[in-house]
Amino acid sequence: MTVQELKIQSRFGKVSDAEWQTRVDLAAAYRLVAAFKWDDLVFTHI
């Protein structure tokens, strides 16, 4: 099996500053949930 590179365009600069900050904060929340091993409990409901 080979690994293929997935190219995803950033939305930075395409959304408002407020939306970008909300996305950054949400991503940080998901990382904290994973760090505390709670990710099997919350799925996508933060």
N, C-alpha and C positions, 0 to 999 in steps of 0.2 A: 504494500500500500504506500502511496506517495502522499505527501502533504502539499496542498496547494495554498498559495498565498491568497488571502481574501483582502481585497482593497475596498475600504469603506471611506467615503468622503466625510470629512468633518462638517458639522453644522455650525462650527464657530464662525461668526461673521454673517451667518444667514438667519440668526435669530436675535431677539432683543437681548440686551445685557441681563435683564431680569430673568428671562427664560434660561439663558446660559448658566447663571448662578444657581437657579433651581435645579438644573440638570447636574451640575457639579455637586451640589449638596445631596441630591438623591443618590448619586453614585457613591459618595462617601458613606451614606447610611447603609447601602448594600454591602460595602466593604467591611464596615463595622459588624454588621449582622453575620457575615461570613467568618470574621475573625473570632467571634464569640461562639461559633458553631451553632448559630440559631437558624441557619439558612434552610434546614430541613423542616422548620416549623412555619416560616413566613411565606415561602414560595415567592410570589410577586406582590404580596400585600404588605407594603410598608406604609 
